Amino acid sequence: MLKKLTKAQQDSILEHAIEEFGDKGLAKTTVSSIAAASGVSVGVIYKYYKNKEDLFQACLNYSMEMLGRVLEEAIRDSASFREAVERLVHVCRIFPESHKGYIRMYHAITMKSAADHAVDFAKKIETISARTYETMFSKAKAAGELSAEIDSHAFAFFFDNLLMMFHFSFGCDYYEERLRIFLNCGDGAPPDGDGLEHALVTFLCAAAGIRS
């Protein structure tokens, strides 16, 4: 009989699986490669997950729980709309530093290899962001910071598109290089993260009709 894993050991399997899915995509990742990366046997993986797709769903649920916490913490107790935007933009920049596999896994979901699950994944992931922004915009409207004429749903979509691209720019090789090209960094020079945060916050707040 296989020994029951602790919560920490189960989380470790999910963390390693997220890295594998992020690097190789859903189609090319195997249970054996995840087991090897996690330092456990394939049998242990199958004790907890019936197949690779089930494990991928668990990874997605695990990462969504973290996403929900991160977004909620970013806007909690924000004194103003600008402060909430500043916190969200900062989180989008620093999160990939320690969770690059998460960003790559999200990006892999949009690829053809995950097409059969794309709609389900989109509903699960994007609903969290949409609800967060709805709460944020409603609070700002009630405080008189945002015009009541702003379409909260459309604005949330555009708002999230910019944050998502900013997020990818610090976690995916293609988008990291794209960022350097647009900033004319060259030679793989790192971008000025603080300057970019300020520029994006200024842009988002201006779009919402809020000036410094």
C-alpha positions in Angstrom: 0.0 0.0 0.0 1.3 3.4 -0.9 1.9 5.8 1.9 -0.5 8.7 2.1 1.2 12.0 1.2 1.1 15.1 3.4 -0.5 18.3 2.2 2.9 19.7 1.5 3.9 16.7 -0.6 0.7 16.9 -2.6 1.3 20.6 -3.2 4.8 19.8 -4.3 3.5 17.5 -6.9 1.1 20.2 -8.2 3.9 22.8 -8.2 6.2 20.5 -10.3 3.3 19.5 -12.5 2.6 23.2 -13.2 6.2 23.7 -14.3 6.0 20.7 -16.6 2.7 21.8 -18.2 4.1 25.3 -18.5 7.3 24.2 -20.2 5.8 21.4 -22.5 2.1 22.1 -22.8 -0.7 19.7 -22.0 -0.2 17.4 -25.0 3.6 16.8 -24.5 3.7 16.5 -20.8 3.6 12.9 -19.4 2.7 11.6 -15.9 6.1 9.9 -15.8 7.9 13.2 -16.4 5.9 14.8 -13.6 6.6 11.9 -11.3 10.3 12.2 -12.0 10.3 16.0 -11.4 8.4 15.5 -8.2 10.6 12.7 -6.9 7.7 10.3 -6.5 6.6 7.1 -8.3 4.1 7.1 -11.2 1.9 4.9 -8.9 1.7 7.7 -6.3 0.5 10.1 -9.0 -2.3 7.7 -10.0 -3.3 7.2 -6.4 -4.5 10.8 -6.4 -5.3 11.5 -10.0 -7.0 9.2 -12.5 -5.1 10.5 -15.5 -3.1 13.4 -16.8 -6.1 15.5 -17.6 -7.4 15.1 -14.0 -4.0 16.2 -12.7 -4.1 19.2 -15.1 -7.5 20.2 -13.7 -6.1 19.9 -10.2 -3.2 22.2 -11.2 -5.6 24.7 -12.7 -7.8 24.7 -9.5 -4.7 25.0 -7.3 -3.4 28.0 -9.3 -6.9 29.6 -9.5 -7.1 29.5 -5.7 -3.8 31.4 -5.5 -5.0 33.8 -8.3 -8.1 34.6 -6.3 -6.1 35.3 -3.1 -3.6 37.4 -4.9 -6.2 39.6 -6.6 -8.3 39.9 -3.5 -5.3 40.9 -1.4 -4.2 43.4 -4.0 -7.4 45.5 -3.9 -8.4 44.9 -0.3 -8.5 48.1 1.8 -7.3 50.2 -1.1 -8.1 53.8 -0.3 -8.7 54.8 -3.9 -9.1 53.4 -7.5 -5.6 54.5 -8.3 -4.2 52.6 -5.3 -6.0 49.5 -6.3 -4.6 49.8 -9.9 -1.1 50.4 -8.5 -1.4 47.2 -6.4 -2.7 45.1 -9.3 0.0 46.3 -11.7 2.7 45.6 -9.1 1.4 42.1 -8.5 1.4 41.4 -12.3 5.0 42.3 -12.4 6.4 40.5 -9.4 4.2 37.4 -9.4 6.1 35.8 -12.4 9.4 36.1 -10.6 8.5 33.2 -8.3 5.7 31.6 -10.3 6.8 31.6 -13.9 5.4 28.1 -14.4 2.0 29.4 -13.6 2.2 32.1 -16.3 3.4 29.6 -18.9 0.7 27.1 -18.0 -2.0 29.8 -18.5 -0.4 30.7 -21.8 -0.3 27.0 -22.8 -4.1 26.8 -22.2 -4.6 29.1 -25.2 -2.7 26.8 -27.5 -4.3 24.2 -29.8 -3.2 21.3 -27.6 -5.7 22.4 -25.0 -8.5 23.3 -27.5 -10.9 20.6 -26.2 -10.9 22.2 -22.8 -10.4 25.9 -23.7 -14.0 27.0 -23.0 -14.1 25.4 -19.6 -10.7 26.7 -18.7 -11.7 30.3 -19.8 -14.8 30.2 -17.7 -13.0 29.1 -14.6 -10.0 31.5 -14.9 -11.6 34.6 -16.3 -14.6 34.6 -14.0 -12.3 35.3 -11.1 -10.7 38.3 -12.7 -14.1 39.6 -14.0 -15.7 39.5 -10.5 -12.7 41.2 -9.0 -12.8 44.1 -11.4 -16.6 44.3 -11.1 -16.2 44.8 -7.3 -13.4 47.3 -7.8 -15.3 49.4 -10.4 -18.5 49.4 -8.4 -16.6 50.7 -5.4 -15.0 53.4 -7.5 -18.3 54.4 -9.0 -19.9 54.6 -5.5 -17.1 56.8 -4.4 -17.5 59.1 -7.4 -14.1 58.2 -8.8 -15.4 56.6 -11.9 -18.2 58.0 -14.1 -21.5 56.2 -14.0 -21.4 56.3 -17.8 -18.4 53.9 -18.0 -19.5 50.4 -19.2 -18.0 48.4 -16.3 -18.1 45.1 -18.2 -16.4 46.4 -21.4 -13.9 48.4 -19.3 -13.0 45.4 -17.3 -12.3 43.4 -20.5 -10.0 46.1 -21.8 -8.4 46.6 -18.4 -7.7 42.9 -18.0 -6.3 42.6 -21.5 -3.6 45.1 -20.6 -2.8 43.5 -17.3 -2.7 40.1 -18.8 -0.2 41.2 -21.5 1.9 43.0 -18.9 1.8 39.8 -16.8 3.0 37.6 -19.8 5.8 40.1 -20.4 7.5 38.9 -17.3 6.8 35.2 -17.6 6.9 34.0 -21.2 10.0 34.1 -23.4 8.2 35.4 -26.5 6.5 38.3 -24.6 9.7 39.1 -22.6 11.5 39.6 -25.9 8.6 41.5 -27.3 8.8 43.9 -24.4 12.5 44.5 -25.0 11.9 45.2 -28.6 9.2 47.8 -27.9 11.3 49.4 -25.3 14.4 49.2 -27.5 16.4 47.6 -24.7 18.5 45.4 -26.9 21.0 42.6 -25.9 18.6 41.1 -23.5 18.8 44.1 -21.2 16.2 44.0 -18.4 13.4 46.6 -18.7 12.8 49.2 -16.0 10.1 47.5 -14.1 9.2 50.3 -11.8 9.0 52.7 -14.7 6.8 50.4 -16.6 4.5 50.0 -13.6 4.1 53.8 -13.4 3.5 54.1 -17.1 0.8 51.4 -17.1 -0.9 52.9 -13.9 -0.9 56.3 -15.5 -2.4 54.9 -18.7 -5.1 52.9 -17.0 -6.2 55.7 -14.7 -6.2 58.2 -17.6 -8.5 55.7 -19.5 -10.8 55.7 -16.5 -10.8 59.5 -16.5 -8.7 59.8 -13.4 -5.7 62.1 -13.3 -2.8 62.4 -10.9 
